[in-house]
Amino acid sequence: MFQYQQNRRFFGQIADGLEGMGSEELAGLGAADPAPVYRGVHFSADQAALYRINYCSRLITRVLAPLISFQCHSTKYLQKTAKSIPWSNLFGTDQTFAVFATVSNSGIRHSQYAGLCLKDAIVDTFRESCGQRPSIDTRAPDVWINLHIESNHATISLDASGGSLHRRGYRQDSVEAPMQETVAAAIIRMTGWDGAQPLVDPMCGSGTLITEALMAYCRIPPGYLRPRFGFERLPDFDPGLWQSVKAEADGAVRPLPEGLIAASDIASQAVSAATMNARKIPFGDRIQFNVTDFRKIDKIEKSVIVCNPPYGLRLKHERKAGEFYRELGDFLKQRCTGCTAFIYFGNREWIKRIGLRASAKRPLKSGGLDGRLVTYALY
């Protein structure tokens, strides 16, 4: 029996800074005893909750099901222990697999080499038991195996998500510097938007923020377009229970009222990409998209404004960036009365250039950027 079967404890990976919010979301999806740690949350879950979390979590990037934990000071012992795992209970030689590893403060110092040792142990186990070996596929394997070694304590897990959950499946067309879906979902959650007011993104790019808002309001599960999950490889997988959990989540979906969400961008290419991406999701055709420079928008009233404006490398020139943010501040102050704006600054230096008093600032890391989500109440 694997470790997760004995204690029903799992680990949810999440972006740095979202651990607390992730714990709240997990509890709402049926997890018990969530315990946040750096870039993750340990939690307990029965089978139904495990399936629901993978299908419905908007913030968690990956759920790991621990197979075995042990003290590990050498690659020799790592391989010996790994060969004791009944890998054939998880997949066969006709499936592909890949290993991703992380190592810190341990006798084994190199993550890539640790992963290679685990891969060799798995291959040798199959070869010795049946004379054949499964193939490696590092891009889209049937099974993802995780190795984490910290302070000489190793945990080998099966990725119950089957790849990062931020890949929703709708973003086929993109533009420069798209925001990761889980970060966009976190921003929408931070706004507290519930559909009582219209939501507007005047710099939508490829539409990740606006599509995550659509999915949140309509209660569309983030895994709606996902063809498969890693938990389907677990030995105790229950297909009937999974279909029941999926049907319950899908049954909660509600339509998007016309005019509730609108988006625009100065670049026609961006608007085209955003439109195509949103339409892969139910009710995405009800989002109003326009090719418009925000400086030419007459007014936005009594709405929630959310956007991820250009920053740093995207603006390239400091003078141009300064002018841009001053104009954005003037637009918000003069033509967005009665609104609340949530602006993500990937480069915090530009916050002071916008010329508005913030009512709140929340740290939010995205793509290596230590940014801030800043709230402006526009009276």
Secondary structure as GFF3:
##gff-version 3
##sequence-region A 1 379
A	DSSP	alpha_helix	3	7	.	.	.	ID=ss1
A	DSSP	beta_strand	9	13	.	.	.	ID=ss2
A	DSSP	alpha_helix	19	28	.	.	.	ID=ss3
A	DSSP	beta_strand	32	37	.	.	.	ID=ss4
A	DSSP	beta_strand	40	44	.	.	.	ID=ss5
A	DSSP	alpha_helix	47	56	.	.	.	ID=ss6
A	DSSP	beta_strand	62	71	.	.	.	ID=ss7
A	DSSP	alpha_helix	75	82	.	.	.	ID=ss8
A	DSSP	three_ten_helix	87	89	.	.	.	ID=ss9
A	DSSP	beta_strand	96	104	.	.	.	ID=ss10
A	DSSP	alpha_helix	111	130	.	.	.	ID=ss11
A	DSSP	beta_strand	135	136	.	.	.	ID=ss12
A	DSSP	beta_strand	143	150	.	.	.	ID=ss13
A	DSSP	beta_strand	153	159	.	.	.	ID=ss14
A	DSSP	alpha_helix	181	191	.	.	.	ID=ss15
A	DSSP	beta_strand	199	201	.	.	.	ID=ss16
A	DSSP	alpha_helix	208	218	.	.	.	ID=ss17
A	DSSP	three_ten_helix	230	233	.	.	.	ID=ss18
A	DSSP	alpha_helix	239	251	.	.	.	ID=ss19
A	DSSP	beta_strand	261	265	.	.	.	ID=ss20
A	DSSP	alpha_helix	268	278	.	.	.	ID=ss21
A	DSSP	three_ten_helix	284	286	.	.	.	ID=ss22
A	DSSP	beta_strand	288	291	.	.	.	ID=ss23
A	DSSP	three_ten_helix	294	296	.	.	.	ID=ss24
A	DSSP	beta_strand	304	307	.	.	.	ID=ss25
A	DSSP	three_ten_helix	312	314	.	.	.	ID=ss26
A	DSSP	alpha_helix	318	335	.	.	.	ID=ss27
A	DSSP	beta_strand	339	345	.	.	.	ID=ss28
A	DSSP	three_ten_helix	348	350	.	.	.	ID=ss29
A	DSSP	three_ten_helix	352	354	.	.	.	ID=ss30
A	DSSP	beta_strand	360	366	.	.	.	ID=ss31
A	DSSP	beta_strand	369	378	.	.	.	ID=ss32
###
